[in-house]
Amino acid sequence: MTDALDPVTLALVQNRLDHISLQMGWVMTRTARSPIFSQSHDFSCFISDARGTLISQADGIPIHTGGGGFAVRAILRDFKDAIAPEDVFLLNDPYTAGGNHLPDWVIARPVFVAGKLVAFACNRAHQADIGGGAAGTYNSAATEIFHEGIRLPVLKLIEGGKTRADLWRLLLLNTRLPEALEGDLHAMIGSTRIGAERLVLLVEELGVERAGDFFEGVLAHADRRFQGCIDRLAEGVWCAEEAVDNDCFGPIDSRIAVALTVKDRRLIVDFAGTSPQIQGFKNSSVANSTSAVFMALASFFEPDLPKNEGAFRSVEIRLPEGTLVNARAPAPMTMNTVFVAHEIVHVMWKALGQALPERASAGWSKAVHSVTAGLRPDGGRYVMYQWAGAPAGGGVEGRDGFHLIGHLITLGGLTLPNLETYEQLYPARFKRQELRCDTAGPGRFRGGAGCDYEVEILTPADYAFRGEGVGAPSSFGSAGGRAGSSGEVILALADGKEIHAPKYGVVRHEPATYRALSPGGGGYGDPMTRDPTRVLRDVRDGIISAAAAERDYGVAIAANGRSIDMSRTTALRAPTSRS
Amino acid sequence: MSSPRLSSPWRIGVDVGGTFTDMVLRDSAGAVHIFKAPSVPADPSQGVLGVLRLAAQQLDLPLSALLRDCALFVHGSTVATNTILEKKGAKVGLLTTEGFRDSLEIRRGIRENQWDHRAPFPEVLVPRYLRQPVHGRIGADGKELAPLALEDVDAAARLFADEGVQSVAVCLFNSFLDGTHERSVGKRLAATPVGKWVSLSSEVMPTMGEYERGSTAVVNAYVAPTVTGYLRTLDEQLRQLGLPRSLLMLQSNGGAVPVDQIAERPVMLVLSGPAAGVGALKGCTDRPETANLISVEIGGTSCDVMVMAKGEVPVTDALVIDGYHLTTPSVEIHTVGAGGGTIAWVDAAGLLHVGPQGAGARPGPAAYGFGGEDPTVTDAQLVLGRLRPGPLAGGVTLDARLAREAIDTKLAKPLGLSVEEAAAGVVRLLEQNLLHAVERLSIERGHNPTAFTLVAAGGAGPMHGCVVANALGCQRALLPRRAGAYCAMGMLQSDVRQDYLKVFLADLDKVEPASLEQAFVELEARAGAFAIREREVDLRYEGQQWPVRVSFKGIDTAAARRTFEAEHQRLFGHIQPGGRIDITALRVVGRDPLDWTPPAARPGRSDKPKPRETRKVWLDPANGWRDVPIYAGADLTPGCVLDGPLLIEESTTTAFVGPHDRLEVDTRDDFLVHIGARS
């Protein structure tokens, strides 16, 4: 079938599909109400074919990669022949409706041409509030999904062009921020309308019968691209694991484990050996775990790899039920898109790094930043995300890790705030946001440095801690590199008392100074092979100390602090002194 | 060749590009002359003098006479841009408030392509050991929290001198609210060996946000010695050669300013060339104040898209140059990698791609014969009969055999297509890229492109204008006759303009009118020399990140709310009735409008022009190959109407009019195409 496709038309279709999903994203950004869409870009837009296979997701937060098909397939399963033109579906439940976690709602619009279902235009976006036990969707005290907000099976929100008013009222009744939810739902629905209009034009141009062949051609091309990636991996079984050391309430000894089998141009990703699901809200769903695996694969290879399900046809993912990566209801799971997604990406990168060491990525450290909430002097309520105390990235061949940067699961896509802007918005006075010396994981390409972030909170406030990066080092080194340092969060009270913050929990304090020491990223490659001029520059910059330069990198800095002591460096780096 | 007679005085625009330096001269009778000379990247002023000498020679005038009767000399230059791209700027030291010296390197974590995490950040322009802290603090209300420690400045100045720092930037926390501390630092530095070049963030551009404001000051410090030196030297040379007034420089905001005003803030020149598109667009219409135009300016490897709605091209505060962030007022331009030199390739899994990489000036398209093996869009046009083989302007020759060979080897064979089919595919993919680029900017800004005329400029623009206009649903495409000298033309039509800004934080409904008025009066005083001073205000709903800029008459806050709501509805699709609106900044735009007469229309001809030849040309997928008449541009005069398909060969471009379109040469002597209007 597809071998007869005109290659020029196929290229035009591929670009057009990606452009349509991007267009849906621009409409979302432009029309959404809550800053989660417009500023944090916590959403994705995607297109599936009539069978629910994802054919384009050119736009979106990396942790949504390739997970959209589960939602569309749940619609097809539940509504079968009752899917009609001008219908719009809504869902969020990760257990029954192909959702990833409750705050991410999916809007899906079937696209018909000449009476035939040809595609779905969809988006998935994080809502500002969906009820549940805590404002803003993250309830770290949750022990069941019922504590996390409203659960939506596959619903027909718009039927034949008519919005179901009763359902709409139900949704608005179950949020603390009805205006934001309503505005964002309108933005999502409007965006899929634009997407559907453009898809109709495309399919009409191609012909209804032929369009499916071209969609299949797009998927087949992505499959060939990814097989080219697999060909670069060494055949074998590559195992990795990463600790999960708390369940949001106390210490535990759990892990994410993976065995990656590379054989006959196929990948089998098996999470057998992963610990059972936990009490707290870090459990993952099938859609989220699959997305995390896809994100790890896509980011390991080329950035321009097509983001459709064809790219992963040669990948089989096994998620044992009742574990951290595929929990049974009613385990809570709102945190999963960050943790344990971070750990899943890490174990995947560790396993892939063994199969293709020159592409290995060292680990990114985990966030320590808290959320501070309270009242402004004028009585208004504020919520301040301490994002500017971000963790750091890991090194790869050719590039050092990024100093403080947004979450791994966004690949750093979250833009950090200007502190001057924050001083205008919140009762806060900043003292510093500086790179920490000797926190970057040593490596030929070292990790990024963590930061020393300090701010006076001028009024009484609630501090909600989310400190996965506190305690043991949360990054890892690869190909001979080492992990970065660990992180810490300290609250200094007016009476001089210092409180070392827990990983999770909410506490209220009078005016206090909040300090986040964020952890460093992991290094890549043997630090003894790092270019000495780069080590000198790091010492001059205060990223590493002269002592660490000698100890970790075998580079001696001259007494003037401005040049390398070559003879001592040669001696330090000689094989005999390194045993 | 007899020299044309010029009516004095005249105006001269000179645009220095990467390969060519373009010059346009328009005399007081409206006659336009275009000259092209090679650029001299090592010393751009040589390229400027070179094109002037060439013009003098061709006009049979002494150079001194050419300059003496020049009433207005506007210059656009990539010298600031190239200094950044080639990393040839000064060694810079940075002073910041203690605790915040790393903002420059943290760069808010912003990366262009989120997925491409293996690409490093661009090299930070000031290494950490040259970013030195100064104690002292301005609070969020603009009041001093801790006094400035001048001894820290002295210590840093000593370190900078030791390290050979050539230029110093200063960005203190909250200095957008009060620049007193920064000015004290500047004064202190002036007395030190590193005091020659000092850039204070509160003076370069006092915007809120320590990262972007600091980055702007640093880039300014980085380019200042080179750019200011170049401009002063060039200005002096031209004055000595006879130019009566200082030259004007085109800034990123699309307006021109005298050299001495730009010397302190050369960072304003980063978009100096492309920003001339604003002036050029004004020259494309009889009613620039109400025009709805979208321009695609297509050069060798990139395409700049600009939207003029109701006569206005938006000016934003966000500009990125080679990964460095600036908050200088800049014309909104969306750039994509699509041009004549864009490379077509087939990936390992057999899919055809066009761009974003380009072949550059060297080796350029395969047809140039400079050793390029990758097929480009120009090669495809040659295969399709749309470009004429043989010599081009600027000493390049197009070899059709080399073009065929490249397309055959790299595209046709791997795809299993004929050479002609592959070439047609390349052009279709490029035109899809152009379409997507325009759709992106119009969707993001809330415009419906069908209500606009598409202006297709740049050397490669008129080849694609009709197809892209048709795909967008536009009724008209305008193909400027002088498309290859579009920006130089624009320079002659750019107003003199300077932007002034003050961060001003208040609730629009509760702001005290007297304090608002006073702040505006202070800004207007700074713009005192301008004939027109326009008030603008940045507004946003409480809690939003991005403000919307609206014009402001007197101190009418109610009118400002209405304007804001209308703009917000268009841009974002909704408003918050009665919602709190915050003022974030006040602006005054100073403007001296250029009085300009449109170029003189050439007299029309009564006889129907005849094509110079007929050639086999590939038109589109539906019509395939046809015999197409080829016209010489000189034969087509105002009033002339012709049905497509046809090709027009002009000195700086080739225009393509599609099989369903109708060409009209308009009163300004440009090619206006009515899409789908063929009789």
Interface residues (C-beta under 8 A of the other chain):
Chain A: P7 V8 L10 A11 L12 Q14 N15 R16 H19 L22 Q23 W26 V27 T29 R30 T31 R33 P35 S38 Q39 P62 G183 H186 A187 G190 H221 A222 R224 R225 G228 A298 S299 P303 D304 S361 A390 G393 V396 E397 G398 R399 D400 F402 H403 L404 I405 G406 T410 L411 G412 G413 L414 T415 L416 P417 N418 L419 E420 T421 E423 Q424 R429 F430 K431 R432 Q433 E434 L435 C451 E454 R537 R540 D541 G542 I543
Chain B: E98 G99 F100 R101 D102 S103 E105 I106 R108 G109 I110 R111 N113 Q114 W115 D116 H117 R118 A119 P120 F121 P127 R128 Y129 G139 A140 L145 F173 N174 F176 M208 G209 E210 Y211 E212 D347 A348 A349 G350 L351 L352 H353 L415 G416 L417 E421 A422 A424 G425 R428 L429 Q432 N433 H436 E439 R440 I443 E444 G446 L505 G543 Q544 Q545 W546 L571 F572 G573 H574
